[in-house]
Amino acid sequence: MKKFLFIFLSCLLFQQLTAQTIVKFDNGNNIIYKNLQGKTIVKNKKYTIAFTDTISSIGFVGTRKGEIVCINNAGKELFEVYKIDNGPDYVSDGLFRIVGKNSKIGFADTCGAIVIPPVFSYATPFHNGEAKVSFGGKNEKQGEYQSWKSNLWFLIKKSISAQNLEKMDSVQRNKYLIDLSSEVIKTMGPGYYRNTHPTISEGVFKSNDGRAKIKKNIGRKYYEIKYPYDKSKETLEFDFSAKVRIWKDTGEPCDVIFGNGYGKNFFFSSYKEQTKSRTATDKVPYQQVQNANKNIGTK
């Protein structure tokens, strides 16, 4: 088994974390981590193995369920890590694979920031700035070995910001748009997610807002993914439960609007930055129209 003995990273993106190093201790039953002053920072009965002995930024621990989890130097769980050779995924081109909901694959960097959200059915490690990914397929075993078989492979760039969606095959692009938009809704306002088939349209960004970070986006093209809902069961302000706009040239979310009229935009702080620090209190709460006779439509 390959063990990560030490990870020391000076990460400017994580200066907001308490500047500390934590060290592994084994009390015979569970894995714990203490800081250099002897204070226990991590004490969780579900951790049974440590792949990182000393953590100055991020490290990896194993759970009783057989999962590998990434934690930071404050003891916070960040995400599940893709497992290989009975240990965490190897870092390649500065990134390693992570596992999201429904076993989807994405990528994070060595500071613990999610660079590419987990939306793919499978992904190879990055090499020379590119990774091979697929939205479909299945895992096939051949003796002691296993491999992912798919007829829908395509290449993505190391940074999602370099991903031009217009250059993708329409089937692959729509799958990406639906997976990413559903993730945005579940993250920012889970009460508005509906497991319905969304409509996908195109548009050009317009705004009368004079603020520089909004104004500079005028004229950019985007995809709009709109989720319908059953109007016989609920009454919302709009004719959709949620809609997400995703930039064509980068593949990054622009904003999300929920059926109650509230939303989140990613002009001043990107979706990746917001999800890194978002708490439960930041989620948009679900609410229907108070007056059921109120007309549903745009406002």
Phi and psi in degrees as a GROMACS rama.xvg file:
@    title "Ramachandran Plot"
@    xaxis  label "Phi"
@    yaxis  label "Psi"
@TYPE xy
-88.6942  127.414  LYS-2
-116.3  134.166  LYS-3
-82.1768  109.233  PHE-4
-82.5603  -33.9598  LEU-5
-155.461  132.374  PHE-6
-127.601  117.276  ILE-7
-126.104  115.269  PHE-8
-134.282  132.641  LEU-9
-95.7102  101.636  SER-10
-110.187  108.658  CYS-11
-63.3945  -28.8771  LEU-12
-65.866  -17.8485  LEU-13
-117.598  31.2077  PHE-14
-67.089  -19.1129  GLN-15
-74.1512  -16.8695  GLN-16
-72.995  152.179  LEU-17
-59.6608  127.644  THR-18
-73.4628  99.0884  ALA-19
-154.608  158.017  GLN-20
-114.859  134.453  THR-21
-116.583  147.394  ILE-22
-124.546  141.82  VAL-23
-74.989  139.657  LYS-24
-132.469  143.918  PHE-25
-114.816  113.853  ASP-26
-90.0083  12.4863  ASN-27
96.718  -24.416  GLY-28
-117.414  -42.4717  ASN-29
-134.429  164.486  ASN-30
-91.2149  129.312  ILE-31
-129.35  157.412  ILE-32
-125.026  137.52  TYR-33
-122.42  151.503  LYS-34
-81.2525  179.368  ASN-35
-70.6963  -10.7267  LEU-36
-93.5463  0.395594  GLN-37
91.3193  2.17559  GLY-38
-80.2748  134.101  LYS-39
-74.1474  122.392  THR-40
-102.459  -39.4016  ILE-41
-122.985  121.114  VAL-42
-145.061  96.0003  LYS-43
-136.324  123.071  ASN-44
-65.5409  -17.7813  LYS-45
-81.2099  -13.3059  LYS-46
-85.0105  124.971  TYR-47
-117.5  -13.8269  THR-48
-148.492  144.216  ILE-49
-113.348  125.344  ALA-50
-93.6585  -11.1047  PHE-51
-128.354  118.188  THR-52
-77.7651  -38.8337  ASP-53
-127.171  126.719  THR-54
-119.079  117.184  ILE-55
-106.52  -17.7149  SER-56
-135.002  -71.977  SER-57
-132.706  160.293  ILE-58
-152.676  177.078  GLY-59
-128.534  135.487  PHE-60
-131.942  154.095  VAL-61
-105.017  146.098  GLY-62
-105.232  170.094  THR-63
-65.1221  -22.9993  ARG-64
-82.2079  -2.07652  LYS-65
89.0569  5.56227  GLY-66
-86.101  156.289  GLU-67
-112.715  127.28  ILE-68
-118.005  141.162  VAL-69
-93.0841  128.436  CYS-70
-122.964  155.703  ILE-71
-98.8993  -176.55  ASN-72
-77.0634  3.82149  ASN-73
-105.109  1.7263  ALA-74
86.764  6.23309  GLY-75
-81.6046  133.647  LYS-76
-74.4339  131.373  GLU-77
-101.34  -47.3316  LEU-78
-174.213  168.366  PHE-79
-82.3206  145.301  GLU-80
-108.217  140.421  VAL-81
-62.2973  136.977  TYR-82
-101.931  135.911  LYS-83
-147.373  137.923  ILE-84
52.7671  38.8643  ASP-85
63.5045  18.4722  ASN-86
-143.24  -177.675  GLY-87
-68.6969  154.42  PRO-88
-56.978  146.172  ASP-89
-74.9585  146.941  TYR-90
-77.4428  127.72  VAL-91
-136.75  126.728  SER-92
57.5016  30.1548  ASP-93
82.2494  2.71743  GLY-94
-127.797  155.663  LEU-95
-136.517  160.185  PHE-96
-83.0947  144.244  ARG-97
-125.349  165.343  ILE-98
-119.56  129.545  VAL-99
-110.208  -156.588  GLY-100
-64.0861  144.869  LYS-101
58.2016  28.8441  ASN-102
64.1523  23.5445  SER-103
-72.1013  151.852  LYS-104
-107.949  138.174  ILE-105
-141.202  -163.437  GLY-106
-137.97  143.338  PHE-107
-128.918  160.211  ALA-108
-99.0179  179.02  ASP-109
-78.1898  5.08941  THR-110
-99.2384  -3.77311  CYS-111
89.672  10.8427  GLY-112
-90.5596  134.657  ALA-113
-75.6643  115.705  ILE-114
-88.911  -42.7798  VAL-115
-128.228  118.23  ILE-116
-58.2701  151.002  PRO-117
-75.531  91.2296  PRO-118
-125.146  -6.11881  VAL-119
-95.72  148.297  PHE-120
-69.4307  -34.4894  SER-121
-155.949  154.034  TYR-122
-151.335  138.938  ALA-123
-85.7051  163.472  THR-124
-63.1917  156.631  PRO-125
-73.8096  144.218  PHE-126
-147.473  123.583  HIS-127
55.037  38.7887  ASN-128
84.3645  2.55892  GLY-129
-133.408  150.918  GLU-130
-133.938  148.826  ALA-131
-95.4926  124.167  LYS-132
-131.388  164.846  VAL-133
-149.417  148.216  SER-134
-96.3885  -3.65621  PHE-135
-140.273  -167.57  GLY-136
103.934  -172.215  GLY-137
-152.706  159.615  LYS-138
-86.9084  126.549  ASN-139
-119.403  133.327  GLU-140
-99.0609  139.055  LYS-141
-131.934  90.7551  GLN-142
68.1712  -123.542  GLY-143
-82.2873  -10.0026  GLU-144
-107.379  158.631  TYR-145
-141.243  151.582  GLN-146
-147.199  157.176  SER-147
-95.4473  125.903  TRP-148
-107.228  127.722  LYS-149
-154.91  150.479  SER-150
-102.646  6.27306  ASN-151
-125.787  54.4828  LEU-152
-83.8076  145.705  TRP-153
-154.173  165.778  PHE-154
-99.2144  142.36  LEU-155
-122.811  156.634  ILE-156
-81.499  163.89  LYS-157
-60.0179  -38.5781  LYS-158
-107.504  133.267  SER-159
-60.7189  -22.9202  ILE-160
-68.6515  -12.6114  SER-161
-98.0348  5.34065  ALA-162
-90.8425  107.37  GLN-163
-89.7702  110.833  ASN-164
-68.0595  -25.0833  LEU-165
-65.9613  -21.409  GLU-166
-88.6231  -5.08485  LYS-167
-85.6654  154.997  MET-168
-60.0832  142.373  ASP-169
-59.7989  -38.0086  SER-170
-65.379  -46.0136  VAL-171
-65.3745  -41.0568  GLN-172
-63.9602  -45.6846  ARG-173
-63.7171  -36.942  ASN-174
-64.7004  -42.1063  LYS-175
-61.5728  -46.7152  TYR-176
-61.7623  -43.2153  LEU-177
-67.6585  -43.8301  ILE-178
-64.1564  -45.1542  ASP-179
-69.7266  -42.8134  LEU-180
-64.5208  -39.864  SER-181
-65.5379  -35.1458  SER-182
-65.7021  -41.8775  GLU-183
-61.3376  -44.5496  VAL-184
-64.766  -45.9135  ILE-185
-64.8181  -28.3088  LYS-186
-81.3601  -44.2971  THR-187
-91.9812  -29.8355  MET-188
-155.917  68.9355  GLY-189
-56.483  -25.7464  PRO-190
-67.526  -14.1369  GLY-191
-102.368  1.67529  TYR-192
-76.2655  132.6  TYR-193
-126.109  130.716  ARG-194
-79.6405  62.4257  ASN-195
-118.133  165.253  THR-196
-81.9937  114.845  HIS-197
-78.6702  160.934  PRO-198
-95.4131  145.472  THR-199
-121.754  123.95  ILE-200
-131.173  174.284  SER-201
-119.063  153.802  GLU-202
-158.69  173.064  GLY-203
-120.721  130.084  VAL-204
-68.8219  130.685  PHE-205
-131.627  147.486  LYS-206
-165.234  146.411  SER-207
-98.2515  1.51877  ASN-208
-71.9449  125.567  ASP-209
-86.0399  -3.90681  GLY-210
-64.3023  137.155  ARG-211
-56.2598  -43.8062  ALA-212
-70.6603  -18.5258  LYS-213
-93.0435  -45.0502  ILE-214
-59.078  -34.8397  LYS-215
-66.9692  -15.5311  LYS-216
-91.6921  -5.47935  ASN-217
-59.5459  129.099  ILE-218
98.1145  -13.0393  GLY-219
-71.9095  144.175  ARG-220
-91.4059  147.934  LYS-221
-143.907  164.775  TYR-222
-105.496  139.014  TYR-223
-113.412  122.988  GLU-224
-110.75  114.423  ILE-225
-116.01  129.004  LYS-226
-103.95  119.385  TYR-227
-79.032  171.066  PRO-228
-145.371  167.179  TYR-229
-83.4412  106.058  ASP-230
-70.9997  -10.8736  LYS-231
-81.7469  -11.7359  SER-232
-111.235  -19.5358  LYS-233
-154.494  157.959  GLU-234
-125.932  116.578  THR-235
-117.825  169.272  LEU-236
-64.2863  -36.5576  GLU-237
-115.474  174.166  PHE-238
-87.9276  19.3775  ASP-239
-139.818  153.591  PHE-240
-80.5033  -32.825  SER-241
-166.242  152.817  ALA-242
-142.451  143.926  LYS-243
-125.405  135.167  VAL-244
-106.43  133.384  ARG-245
-126.054  128.698  ILE-246
-63.4168  137.07  TRP-247
-68.407  -38.913  LYS-248
-82.0424  -15.9375  ASP-249
-124.398  -21.5773  THR-250
77.6838  12.2364  GLY-251
-99.1943  148.574  GLU-252
-64.634  139.823  PRO-253
-93.8079  -51.0558  CYS-254
-165.555  173.315  ASP-255
-139.5  134.754  VAL-256
-120.929  134.234  ILE-257
-101.968  164.334  PHE-258
-64.0918  -13.9625  GLY-259
-91.2794  1.7915  ASN-260
97.2978  -12.684  GLY-261
-89.7119  164.13  TYR-262
-167.385  -175.541  GLY-263
-135.438  138.17  LYS-264
-116.403  161.592  ASN-265
-124.09  35.6745  PHE-266
-80.2152  -43.3645  PHE-267
-93.0421  -26.3769  PHE-268
-142.687  122.889  SER-269
-64.9723  163.44  SER-270
-57.4497  -42.3994  TYR-271
-61.5429  -42.9171  LYS-272
-67.1736  -39.0919  GLU-273
-71.0698  -38.4774  GLN-274
-71.4297  -21.2008  THR-275
-69.09  -29.3369  LYS-276
-121.02  2.10171  SER-277
-69.7487  139.673  ARG-278
-116.699  170.913  THR-279
-59.0725  -32.58  ALA-280
-70.5458  -14.2655  THR-281
-86.5076  -10.3325  ASP-282
-72.6037  141.867  LYS-283
-73.3229  121.425  VAL-284
-73.5639  147.98  PRO-285
-75.9283  134.053  TYR-286
-154.915  141.343  GLN-287
-94.5099  171.684  GLN-288
-66.9181  131.604  VAL-289
-62.518  -44.034  GLN-290
-95.9068  107.659  ASN-291
-63.6405  -16.5329  ALA-292
-87.7622  -2.86782  ASN-293
-66.721  136.523  LYS-294
-64.6105  142.203  ASN-295
-97.6338  131.834  ILE-296
167.366  -162.243  GLY-297
-83.2121  159.532  THR-298
